[in-house]
Amino acid sequence: MAQFHNHASRDGLYIDSAFTPVAAANLTRDLNFDGTISGDVYAQPLYIEGGPGGRAMIIAVTQSNNV
């Protein structure tokens, strides 16, 4: 039976089974990342694993028509 956000509790909770404490232990912070967004974002940003050049990519569209 389909539920809101495909989760039985209907809370929209999604936990990726691959994201474990062991996998997270190797994560590092990208000090060159500039997350500045001009304008309001009213939708969930799109995350692409293995984007251009094999790097992860986040795409967000704002109310100001910025991508």
N, CA, C and O atoms as a GROMACS GRO file, in nm:
protein
  268
    1MET      N    1   0.084  -0.118   0.000
    1MET     CA    2   0.000   0.000   0.000
    1MET      C    3   0.089   0.125   0.000
    1MET      O    4   0.182   0.135   0.080
    2ALA      N    5   0.061   0.217  -0.087
    2ALA     CA    6   0.140   0.339  -0.096
    2ALA      C    7   0.109   0.431   0.021
    2ALA      O    8  -0.008   0.447   0.059
    3GLN      N    9   0.208   0.488   0.077
    3GLN     CA   10   0.193   0.581   0.189
    3GLN      C   11   0.259   0.713   0.152
    3GLN      O   12   0.336   0.720   0.056
    4PHE      N   13   0.229   0.816   0.227
    4PHE     CA   14   0.292   0.946   0.207
    4PHE      C   15   0.443   0.931   0.215
    4PHE      O   16   0.494   0.879   0.315
    5HIS      N   17   0.515   0.975   0.114
    5HIS     CA   18   0.661   0.966   0.106
    5HIS      C   19   0.711   0.821   0.108
    5HIS      O   20   0.826   0.795   0.144
    6ASN      N   21   0.625   0.728   0.071
    6ASN     CA   22   0.661   0.586   0.066
    6ASN      C   23   0.716   0.534   0.197
    6ASN      O   24   0.804   0.448   0.198
    7HIS      N   25   0.668   0.584   0.307
    7HIS     CA   26   0.710   0.539   0.439
    7HIS      C   27   0.585   0.516   0.522
    7HIS      O   28   0.497   0.602   0.529
    8ALA      N   29   0.577   0.400   0.586
    8ALA     CA   30   0.456   0.362   0.659
    8ALA      C   31   0.415   0.462   0.767
    8ALA      O   32   0.296   0.478   0.794
    9SER      N   33   0.512   0.530   0.829
    9SER     CA   34   0.478   0.626   0.934
    9SER      C   35   0.430   0.759   0.877
    9SER      O   36   0.381   0.845   0.951
   10ARG      N   37   0.442   0.777   0.746
   10ARG     CA   38   0.400   0.899   0.675
   10ARG      C   39   0.475   1.025   0.720
   10ARG      O   40   0.424   1.136   0.704
   11ASP      N   41   0.594   1.007   0.776
   11ASP     CA   42   0.670   1.124   0.822
   11ASP      C   43   0.775   1.171   0.722
   11ASP      O   44   0.841   1.272   0.745
   12GLY      N   45   0.792   1.099   0.611
   12GLY     CA   46   0.890   1.138   0.511
   12GLY      C   47   1.032   1.098   0.546
   12GLY      O   48   1.125   1.136   0.475
   13LEU      N   49   1.049   1.023   0.653
   13LEU     CA   50   1.183   0.982   0.696
   13LEU      C   51   1.243   0.886   0.597
   13LEU      O   52   1.180   0.786   0.560
   14TYR      N   53   1.365   0.913   0.553
   14TYR     CA   54   1.436   0.820   0.465
   14TYR      C   55   1.578   0.806   0.518
   14TYR      O   56   1.649   0.906   0.534
   15ILE      N   57   1.618   0.684   0.546
   15ILE     CA   58   1.754   0.658   0.591
   15ILE      C   59   1.818   0.563   0.492
   15ILE      O   60   1.768   0.452   0.471
   16ASP      N   61   1.926   0.605   0.430
   16ASP     CA   62   1.998   0.522   0.335
   16ASP      C   63   2.070   0.413   0.411
   16ASP      O   64   2.150   0.442   0.501
   17SER      N   65   2.044   0.288   0.377
   17SER     CA   66   2.104   0.175   0.449
   17SER      C   67   2.255   0.171   0.432
   17SER      O   68   2.324   0.108   0.513
   18ALA      N   69   2.309   0.237   0.329
   18ALA     CA   70   2.454   0.238   0.309
   18ALA      C   71   2.523   0.338   0.401
   18ALA      O   72   2.645   0.332   0.417
   19PHE      N   73   2.448   0.430   0.461
   19PHE     CA   74   2.508   0.531   0.547
   19PHE      C   75   2.515   0.477   0.690
   19PHE      O   76   2.420   0.487   0.768
   20THR      N   77   2.629   0.422   0.721
   20THR     CA   78   2.652   0.361   0.852
   20THR      C   79   2.762   0.437   0.924
   20THR      O   80   2.833   0.515   0.861
   21PRO      N   81   2.777   0.416   1.054
   21PRO     CA   82   2.888   0.482   1.126
   21PRO      C   83   3.024   0.448   1.066
   21PRO      O   84   3.115   0.532   1.066
   22VAL      N   85   3.040   0.328   1.015
   22VAL     CA   86   3.168   0.288   0.953
   22VAL      C   87   3.192   0.369   0.827
   22VAL      O   88   3.303   0.417   0.804
   23ALA      N   89   3.087   0.384   0.742
   23ALA     CA   90   3.101   0.461   0.619
   23ALA      C   91   3.122   0.609   0.650
   23ALA      O   92   3.198   0.676   0.580
   24ALA      N   93   3.057   0.660   0.752
   24ALA     CA   94   3.068   0.802   0.788
   24ALA      C   95   3.205   0.836   0.847
   24ALA      O   96   3.246   0.952   0.844
   25ALA      N   97   3.274   0.738   0.899
   25ALA     CA   98   3.405   0.762   0.961
   25ALA      C   99   3.506   0.817   0.861
   25ALA      O  100   3.602   0.882   0.901
   26ASN      N  101   3.486   0.791   0.732
   26ASN     CA  102   3.581   0.836   0.630
   26ASN      C  103   3.542   0.968   0.565
   26ASN      O  104   3.613   1.016   0.477
   27LEU      N  105   3.432   1.027   0.607
   27LEU     CA  106   3.389   1.154   0.548
   27LEU      C  107   3.479   1.268   0.596
   27LEU      O  108   3.522   1.270   0.711
   28THR      N  109   3.506   1.362   0.506
   28THR     CA  110   3.583   1.481   0.542
   28THR      C  111   3.509   1.604   0.493
   28THR      O  112   3.431   1.597   0.398
   29ARG      N  113   3.532   1.714   0.557
   29ARG     CA  114   3.467   1.840   0.521
   29ARG      C  115   3.543   1.906   0.406
   29ARG      O  116   3.666   1.915   0.410
   30ASP      N  117   3.470   1.952   0.305
   30ASP     CA  118   3.530   2.023   0.192
   30ASP      C  119   3.540   2.171   0.229
   30ASP      O  120   3.439   2.242   0.227
   31LEU      N  121   3.659   2.216   0.263
   31LEU     CA  122   3.678   2.354   0.309
   31LEU      C  123   3.663   2.456   0.197
   31LEU      O  124   3.653   2.576   0.225
   32ASN      N  125   3.661   2.413   0.071
   32ASN     CA  126   3.645   2.504  -0.042
   32ASN      C  127   3.499   2.520  -0.083
   32ASN      O  128   3.469   2.599  -0.173
   33PHE      N  129   3.407   2.447  -0.019
   33PHE     CA  130   3.266   2.454  -0.055
   33PHE      C  131   3.207   2.587  -0.013
   33PHE      O  132   3.222   2.630   0.101
   34ASP      N  133   3.138   2.652  -0.108
   34ASP     CA  134   3.068   2.777  -0.080
   34ASP      C  135   2.920   2.752  -0.103
   34ASP      O  136   2.875   2.745  -0.217
   35GLY      N  137   2.845   2.738   0.004
   35GLY     CA  138   2.704   2.703  -0.006
   35GLY      C  139   2.610   2.822  -0.013
   35GLY      O  140   2.494   2.811   0.024
   36THR      N  141   2.659   2.937  -0.060
   36THR     CA  142   2.576   3.057  -0.067
   36THR      C  143   2.462   3.037  -0.168
   36THR      O  144   2.486   2.998  -0.282
   37ILE      N  145   2.341   3.064  -0.125
   37ILE     CA  146   2.224   3.056  -0.213
   37ILE      C  147   2.152   3.190  -0.205
   37ILE      O  148   2.117   3.237  -0.097
   38SER      N  149   2.130   3.251  -0.323
   38SER     CA  150   2.058   3.378  -0.325
   38SER      C  151   1.913   3.352  -0.364
   38SER      O  152   1.884   3.307  -0.475
   39GLY      N  153   1.823   3.381  -0.274
   39GLY     CA  154   1.682   3.357  -0.296
   39GLY      C  155   1.634   3.240  -0.213
   39GLY      O  156   1.714   3.160  -0.165
   40ASP      N  157   1.503   3.230  -0.197
   40ASP     CA  158   1.443   3.123  -0.118
   40ASP      C  159   1.433   2.995  -0.200
   40ASP      O  160   1.405   2.998  -0.320
   41VAL      N  161   1.455   2.882  -0.134
   41VAL     CA  162   1.442   2.751  -0.197
   41VAL      C  163   1.317   2.685  -0.139
   41VAL      O  164   1.310   2.661  -0.018
   42TYR      N  165   1.220   2.654  -0.225
   42TYR     CA  166   1.094   2.595  -0.180
   42TYR      C  167   1.080   2.449  -0.220
   42TYR      O  168   0.972   2.392  -0.207
   43ALA      N  169   1.186   2.389  -0.268
   43ALA     CA  170   1.183   2.247  -0.305
   43ALA      C  171   1.312   2.183  -0.256
   43ALA      O  172   1.412   2.251  -0.230
   44GLN      N  173   1.309   2.052  -0.243
   44GLN     CA  174   1.428   1.981  -0.196
   44GLN      C  175   1.536   1.986  -0.303
   44GLN      O  176   1.509   1.955  -0.419
   45PRO      N  177   1.658   2.024  -0.267
   45PRO     CA  178   1.768   2.021  -0.364
   45PRO      C  179   1.790   1.879  -0.416
   45PRO      O  180   1.761   1.782  -0.347
   46LEU      N  181   1.840   1.870  -0.537
   46LEU     CA  182   1.868   1.741  -0.600
   46LEU      C  183   2.014   1.705  -0.576
   46LEU      O  184   2.103   1.785  -0.604
   47TYR      N  185   2.038   1.586  -0.524
   47TYR     CA  186   2.174   1.538  -0.499
   47TYR      C  187   2.207   1.433  -0.604
   47TYR      O  188   2.131   1.338  -0.623
   48ILE      N  189   2.320   1.450  -0.673
   48ILE     CA  190   2.362   1.356  -0.776
   48ILE      C  191   2.496   1.296  -0.736
   48ILE      O  192   2.596   1.368  -0.725
   49GLU      N  193   2.497   1.167  -0.713
   49GLU     CA  194   2.621   1.095  -0.682
   49GLU      C  195   2.694   1.072  -0.813
   49GLU      O  196   2.633   1.027  -0.910
   50GLY      N  197   2.823   1.102  -0.818
   50GLY     CA  198   2.901   1.078  -0.941
   50GLY      C  199   2.863   1.172  -1.054
   50GLY      O  200   2.838   1.128  -1.166
   51GLY      N  201   2.857   1.300  -1.025
   51GLY     CA  202   2.824   1.400  -1.126
   51GLY      C  203   2.943   1.426  -1.218
   51GLY      O  204   3.026   1.337  -1.238
   52PRO      N  205   2.953   1.547  -1.274
   52PRO     CA  206   3.063   1.580  -1.365
   52PRO      C  207   3.199   1.554  -1.300
   52PRO      O  208   3.223   1.594  -1.186
   53GLY      N  209   3.285   1.487  -1.373
   53GLY     CA  210   3.418   1.457  -1.322
   53GLY      C  211   3.415   1.353  -1.211
   53GLY      O  212   3.514   1.335  -1.140
   54GLY      N  213   3.303   1.282  -1.195
   54GLY     CA  214   3.293   1.180  -1.092
   54GLY      C  215   3.266   1.234  -0.952
   54GLY      O  216   3.263   1.159  -0.855
   55ARG      N  217   3.246   1.366  -0.941
   55ARG     CA  218   3.222   1.428  -0.810
   55ARG      C  219   3.074   1.441  -0.784
   55ARG      O  220   2.994   1.456  -0.876
   56ALA      N  221   3.037   1.435  -0.658
   56ALA     CA  222   2.898   1.454  -0.619
   56ALA      C  223   2.855   1.597  -0.650
   56ALA      O  224   2.938   1.688  -0.649
   57MET      N  225   2.727   1.616  -0.676
   57MET     CA  226   2.676   1.748  -0.713
   57MET      C  227   2.542   1.773  -0.646
   57MET      O  228   2.461   1.681  -0.632
   58ILE      N  229   2.519   1.896  -0.603
   58ILE     CA  230   2.390   1.937  -0.548
   58ILE      C  231   2.334   2.046  -0.637
   58ILE      O  232   2.402   2.144  -0.666
   59ILE      N  233   2.208   2.030  -0.679
   59ILE     CA  234   2.142   2.130  -0.762
   59ILE      C  235   2.024   2.184  -0.684
   59ILE      O  236   1.937   2.109  -0.640
   60ALA      N  237   2.021   2.316  -0.667
   60ALA     CA  238   1.910   2.382  -0.598
   60ALA      C  239   1.862   2.496  -0.686
   60ALA      O  240   1.942   2.570  -0.744
   61VAL      N  241   1.730   2.511  -0.697
   61VAL     CA  242   1.670   2.619  -0.775
   61VAL      C  243   1.598   2.711  -0.679
   61VAL      O  244   1.525   2.666  -0.591
   62THR      N  245   1.620   2.841  -0.695
   62THR     CA  246   1.562   2.937  -0.601
   62THR      C  247   1.444   3.012  -0.664
   62THR      O  248   1.420   3.008  -0.784
   63GLN      N  249   1.372   3.080  -0.575
   63GLN     CA  250   1.259   3.161  -0.620
   63GLN      C  251   1.307   3.276  -0.708
   63GLN      O  252   1.229   3.332  -0.784
   64SER      N  253   1.436   3.311  -0.700
   64SER     CA  254   1.493   3.417  -0.780
   64SER      C  255   1.542   3.368  -0.916
   64SER      O  256   1.613   3.439  -0.987
   65ASN      N  257   1.505   3.243  -0.951
   65ASN     CA  258   1.544   3.181  -1.079
   65ASN      C  259   1.693   3.157  -1.089
   65ASN      O  260   1.749   3.164  -1.199
   66ASN      N  261   1.757   3.130  -0.978
   66ASN     CA  262   1.899   3.092  -0.978
   66ASN      C  263   1.908   2.941  -0.965
   66ASN      O  264   1.833   2.880  -0.890
   67VAL      N  265   2.003   2.881  -1.038
   67VAL     CA  266   2.025   2.736  -1.029
   67VAL      C  267   2.166   2.714  -0.980
   67VAL      O  268   2.209   2.600  -0.964
   0.00000   0.00000   0.00000
